[in-house]
Amino acid sequence: MNLALFDLDNTLLAGDSDFQWAQFLIERGALDRELHESRNLEFYEQYKAGMLDIHEFLDFQLKPLARHSRSQLDVWHSEFMTKKILPLITINARKLIEKHRLDGDLCIIITATNSFVTAPIAQALGINNLIATEPEQKNGEFTGKVSGIPCFREGKITRLENWLDEHNLTWLSFLQSWFYSDSLNDLPLLRKVTHPVAVDPDATLKNHAEQNNWPVISLR
């Protein structure tokens, strides 16, 4: 058996679901535009530059979940999927997933974006296994805090290895492993797999891929 890992934002999606979710809430009037839009853009630029403080960002990103009931959030997310996410899923992304599925590979989406935002996206992509940052919940409602280790940078390796252990697997369970990502933030996990692939990469990752003879592809 082989392992196929997929980053989500700007990899399988031609855009960033985390950023789009905050923008969607602003457009719906659930967040104050003046207070949140510039901050959302600032965090996005920090992420792209590899300078994001993940805990500061999660404090910003998860608090809005605690201000609204889960039922209201679910209604908004359904609209969010239709308006913001489905247009970002490319034919080539679906073809790549299908190739690995037909090869019998274990397919996992591994993303820093929280599981409330990403679980329905993984479902829409036909991938049952999701490793994401987990928002804390109490009595079915979000607290605005993170639960456990954020699935970001080296945290992706930790979260993946914990997931494998829970499923009685290790790296040695796989003859080959792939990880598809666009971001310099994913270099730690890209270095762990046998087949790192840069997908529509940022400048830093593209340069690193070219220096190390990693494939560079586009799904756009």
C-alpha positions in Angstrom: 0.0 0.0 0.0 1.1 3.5 -0.8 0.2 6.8 0.9 -1.0 10.0 -0.8 -1.1 13.2 1.2 -2.8 16.3 -0.1 -2.6 19.9 1.3 -5.9 21.6 0.7 -5.6 25.4 0.3 -4.0 26.6 -2.9 -3.3 22.9 -3.7 -6.4 20.9 -4.2 -8.3 24.2 -4.1 -7.5 27.1 -6.4 -7.7 29.4 -3.4 -7.6 29.4 0.4 -10.7 28.1 2.3 -9.5 29.7 5.6 -9.2 33.1 4.1 -12.5 32.7 2.1 -14.4 31.6 5.3 -13.5 34.8 7.1 -14.4 36.9 4.0 -17.7 35.1 3.7 -18.5 35.9 7.3 -17.7 39.5 6.7 -19.9 39.6 3.6 -22.8 37.9 5.6 -22.4 40.6 8.3 -21.4 38.1 10.9 -18.0 39.8 11.3 -17.4 43.6 11.3 -15.7 44.4 8.0 -13.6 47.3 9.4 -12.3 45.2 12.3 -11.7 41.9 10.5 -10.9 42.4 6.8 -7.6 44.0 7.1 -6.5 41.6 9.8 -7.6 38.7 7.7 -5.5 40.0 4.8 -2.6 40.6 7.1 -2.6 37.0 8.4 -2.9 35.6 4.9 0.2 37.6 3.8 2.1 36.4 6.9 1.2 32.8 6.0 2.4 33.2 2.4 5.6 34.7 3.7 6.2 31.8 6.1 6.0 34.2 9.1 2.6 33.2 10.6 2.2 32.8 14.3 -0.3 30.0 14.2 -1.6 30.5 17.7 -2.2 34.2 17.2 -4.0 33.3 13.9 -6.1 30.6 15.4 -7.2 33.0 18.2 -8.5 35.3 15.4 -9.9 32.5 13.2 -11.7 30.4 15.8 -13.3 33.0 18.1 -16.1 33.7 15.5 -17.1 30.1 15.8 -17.9 30.6 19.5 -20.1 33.6 18.8 -22.8 31.7 16.9 -24.7 28.4 17.4 -23.5 25.3 15.6 -26.8 25.1 13.7 -26.4 28.7 12.4 -22.8 28.0 11.4 -23.8 24.8 9.6 -26.4 26.8 7.6 -23.8 29.4 6.7 -21.2 26.7 5.8 -23.7 25.2 3.3 -24.0 28.5 1.6 -20.2 29.0 1.8 -19.6 25.7 0.0 -21.8 26.6 -2.9 -20.7 30.2 -3.3 -17.0 30.1 -2.4 -15.6 26.6 -2.4 -17.1 24.5 -5.2 -15.9 27.1 -7.8 -12.3 26.5 -6.5 -12.3 22.8 -7.1 -10.6 22.1 -10.4 -11.0 19.2 -12.8 -7.3 18.5 -12.5 -7.5 18.2 -8.7 -10.3 15.7 -9.0 -8.3 13.7 -11.6 -5.2 13.6 -9.4 -7.3 12.3 -6.4 -8.9 9.7 -8.7 -5.6 8.5 -10.0 -4.4 7.7 -6.5 -7.7 6.2 -5.5 -7.6 3.9 -8.5 -4.1 2.9 -7.6 -5.4 1.8 -4.2 -3.4 4.4 -2.3 -4.5 5.6 1.2 -5.6 9.2 0.5 -5.5 11.8 3.3 -6.1 15.6 3.2 -3.8 17.2 5.8 -4.4 20.9 6.4 -3.8 23.7 8.8 -7.3 25.0 8.3 -9.8 23.9 11.0 -11.9 20.8 10.5 -15.2 22.7 10.7 -14.3 24.5 7.5 -12.6 21.6 5.8 -14.5 18.5 6.6 -17.3 19.2 4.1 -14.7 20.2 1.5 -12.9 16.8 1.9 -16.3 15.1 1.5 -16.9 17.1 -1.7 -13.5 16.0 -3.0 -14.3 12.3 -2.2 -11.6 11.9 0.5 -12.7 10.3 3.7 -9.6 10.9 5.7 -8.9 14.4 7.0 -6.2 15.6 9.4 -6.9 19.2 10.3 -6.5 21.7 13.1 -9.3 20.8 15.6 -11.4 23.6 17.1 -12.4 22.8 20.8 -16.0 22.0 21.4 -18.1 21.7 24.5 -21.6 20.3 24.4 -21.6 20.4 20.6 -20.7 24.1 20.5 -17.3 25.7 19.6 -15.4 27.4 22.4 -13.2 29.6 20.2 -10.1 27.7 21.2 -7.9 25.1 19.5 -7.9 21.5 20.7 -4.5 19.8 20.7 -1.6 20.4 18.3 -2.3 22.7 15.3 -1.9 20.9 12.0 0.8 23.4 10.8 4.4 23.0 9.8 6.1 20.4 12.0 2.7 19.9 13.6 1.5 18.2 10.4 4.1 15.5 10.9 3.1 15.0 14.6 -0.6 14.9 13.7 0.0 12.5 10.8 2.1 10.1 12.9 -0.5 10.2 15.6 -3.2 9.4 13.1 -1.2 6.5 11.6 -0.6 5.1 15.1 -4.3 5.2 15.8 -4.9 3.2 12.6 -2.1 0.7 13.5 0.1 2.1 10.7 3.6 3.7 10.5 5.7 5.2 7.7 7.1 1.7 7.2 3.6 0.5 6.3 3.9 2.2 2.9 6.3 1.4 0.0 5.9 4.9 -1.3 4.4 8.2 -0.1 3.4 11.4 -1.8 2.7 14.8 -0.5 1.3 17.5 -2.7 1.6 21.1 -1.5 1.9 24.7 -2.6 3.5 26.2 0.5 6.9 26.7 2.0 5.2 26.1 5.3 4.9 22.4 4.3 8.6 21.8 3.8 9.0 19.7 6.9 6.4 17.1 5.7 7.5 17.4 2.1 11.0 16.3 3.2 9.5 13.2 5.0 7.8 11.5 2.0 9.4 9.6 -0.8 7.7 11.7 -3.5 7.4 15.4 -2.6 5.4 17.4 -5.2 5.2 21.1 -5.4 1.8 22.2 -6.7 1.4 25.8 -8.1 4.1 26.6 -5.5 5.0 29.8 -3.8 8.4 31.2 -4.9 10.3 29.7 -1.9 8.9 26.2 -2.4 9.4 26.4 -6.2 13.1 27.3 -5.7 13.5 24.5 -3.2 11.8 22.0 -5.5 13.9 23.0 -8.4 17.1 22.7 -6.4 16.1 19.2 -5.2 14.7 18.0 -8.4 11.2 17.7 -7.0 8.3 17.6 -9.5 6.5 21.0 -10.0 3.0 20.7 -11.3 -0.1 22.8 -11.7 -3.7 21.8 -11.0 -5.1 25.2 -12.1 
